[in-house]
Amino acid sequence: MTGAAPSRRRLVAGLVALTALGIAVRTVHLGDQPVTPDDADVGQTARNFVETGWPEPTMWNHPRLRDALVDASLDALGRGPWGLKAWSVLLGALTVPAAAWLAFLLTGSGGAAAILGLLLALDPLHVDFSRQAINDVYLGFFPVAAVAAAWRYRATRRTGWLVLAGALFGLGLASKWSALLPLAVTAAVLARDVARTRGSARERSAEVAFAASCLVVLPLAVYLATFLPWFGRGYGLTDWLGFQRSMAVETATHVGYAGTKRPGYAGELVGAWRWFVSPAWYVDRTLAADRGGEGAFLVGIGNPVTWLVVWPSLAYAGWCAWRRRDAAAAILAALFLASYLPLVATARPIWTNTALAVLPFAMALVAFAAARLGALRPRLVGAWLAAAVLAGALLWFPATGIRTAAGDRLAHALVPDDAFAPRPGEAP
């Protein structure tokens, strides 16, 4: 629990082990898991956008990277669960080592990296959306990996790392615009680095130009490239800018797509401010035809043992940053707050699935606090970590649609009964 820095070999071995765990819990039973209406709509939208340049029937107001990826996986793996969900599974699993690596780069603590990887690997809500075709889990990987690459650039000054960071940020922006938030934190840190450089004005200008090319021009180019099918319809850049404006208006005022509301719907829209003060959950009903006329529920629940200690962990990180001048604590807090507070402040409803963009940074705070406090209270922190693993294991079953008595009881204890009611017009 002391978080001592591991050797390079041990670090690589640990990241490989965490990756294997992340893949395992996200792939077991996947081929037998029935698809949801969202899964089916994502597949149809991917085909429509790639072939015709128009994103319908669902989520037209989001960027289009998902369509290109899902269209490719449908060609390679067929129209079943794997074809629809392979990218979510892959990127969801890769979030685990990416976040662990970022924690190590920021803190130098092998303990913090291991705890963070374990918490993310087993988080039931993260597992749930890693097994769905919608792309919220992409926001757990691309920005986190981009920040890690940028930190490697800061340490090594090797330009390839910042180019990689820019490309990853571009892929994040092409998934959802919330990737702008960690990008802004990264840019601010790099700007501070330049301001502290003792080089000549010319050298500083060159570094600013390079950073701007990587963190502004390159992400924009990647983002623009994902709209090539749309330009293929004959639209020009002016039309594209108008479309972006329409997307922004819809995103700012979005209250749900037709046919998605059910009696318990409001529970998924309680507001981002409640994610880390009460149980956070998301319930999906699979298509009835997949179970011989009976639908099944997929219940993703944020692990309450870990989610409910995010605010105390933030307070501890803030104390370390203020009293101990701990730069790692300050950066972790900044990444979390920058990614989270805009969602809290927004006036429109926020779905629980949006928490996937914040979760790696939230769990990084928890892992940081656990690793530091573990040196003082190893038994207490060890017991808490065991409880977190147990809760994650029990809640894994409802997240994957596998019925168990213990998992069902825990899910029903955390999720209101009306969340399991059918949508309007849907057979019970």
C-alpha positions, 0 to 999 in steps of 0.5 A: 500500500505504500505505492513505491515505484515498481521496476519497468518490468513489474509495471509492464507486467501489472498493466498486462494483468490489468488489461487481461482482467478488463478484457475478461469481465467485458467479454464473458457471455457477450455473444449470448447477451441480447442486444438493446434497442440502442445497439440495433439503432447504432448499427443501422446508423453506422451503415446509413452514415457510411453509405449515405452520409446521413446519421440516422436513426439515432444520435445525429447530434454527436460526432461520427467516429462511432459510425466509421468504427462500428461499420468496419466491425460489422463488416468484419464480425457480422451483425451480432453482438460482437460486430456491434460492440467490439469497439466498446469492449476494446476501448473499455478494456484499454481504459484500464491500463491507460488510466493506471499508466496515467496514475503512475506517470502523475504520482510515481506510485505503483500502488495508486496505479494498481488500485485505479486499474482494479477499480476501473476493471471491475466497475459495473457501470463501466463494464455495462457500457463496455458491452454496449454499442453506444460510444460513451465508453470511448470517452474513458479511453481516448482523453485519458490515453491522450493526457498520459501521452502528453505527460510522457512528452513533458518528461521526455520532450520527444515530439512523437508523444505530443503528436500521439496525444493530439491524435488521441484527443482528436479521436476523443472529440470525434466521439463526443465534445466533452473531450475538450475538457481534459484537452483544456487542462493539458493545454494549460499545463503545457502553456505553463511549461512554456512560460517557465522556459528559460529559452529565447523568445524564438524558441518559445514561439516554436514550442507554442507553434508545435503544441498548437499544431498538436493540440488544435490543428491535429485534433480538428483534422481528425475530427473533420476526417470522420465527416467525410461521408457527410461531405460525400453527399455534396455538402461544403464547409459552410454546410458543415459549419451549419450542421455543427451549429445544429448539433450544438443546439440539439446537444445543449437542449437535448431531453431524450430521443422518441420512445426512450422514456419510461416511468423510471427514466427520471432516475437516470437523469437525476443530475450529475451532481448526485453521481458521487453522493447517491447510487448511480445507475442505468437500466436497459431492456434488451429486445424481446425477440432475443429471449423468445418474446421476453426482454431482459434487463441490463443494470449498470450501477456505479460501485457504491463502495468507490463512487461514494468516496470520491468527494472525500478523496477530492478533499484529501487531494486538495489538502495535499495540493495546498499543504504539501504542494503536491503537484500530482494531487493538484493535477488529478483534482484539476482533471476531475473538476474540469471534466465534471463541473461543466456537467453539474452546471448544465441546465439540461438533463444529464444521463448517467452514461455521461459519467463514463467520461468523468469516471477514470479521473474520479477513480484516480482521486480515489486510488491516489487517496487509498494508496497514500492512506494505505501506508498509515491505515493498511488494514482499513484501506485493505478492508475497503478495497476488499469490499469494493472488489466484492461489490463490483463482482456481485454487481457484474452479474446484473450488468451483463444480464446474468441472473443471480440471487445475490446480484439481483438483490443488491441491484434491486436494493440500489435501483428503484423498482419503477426503473424496471417498468417497460417503456411506453408501448413496450410489452411487460 
